[in-house]
């Protein structure tokens, strides 16, 4: 089962550190389905004239809502699962 994990924020707690640390995991039942999803994402990139290396980032997509919606429309119909967590770092005990 192909599984992809990404994070947002930083693990540090010093000055300038992010308030939250977030993790997200996406699990796709089969490699063939992962390939189909990748093809759908490639089509969205091509439709918008984006480079193959372009990474869709939700936090930066507010200035391009059409891209964000096209991305989600194209991956919504696939059978994938995800789990997320958000850790408020200030609530963690100090080192």
Secondary structure, DSSP 8 states (H G I E B T S, - for coil): -EEEEEEEE-S--STT--SEEEEEEEEES-HHHHHHHHHHHHHHHHHTT--TT----GGGGGGGHHHHHHHHHHHHTS-EEEEEEEEEGGGS---
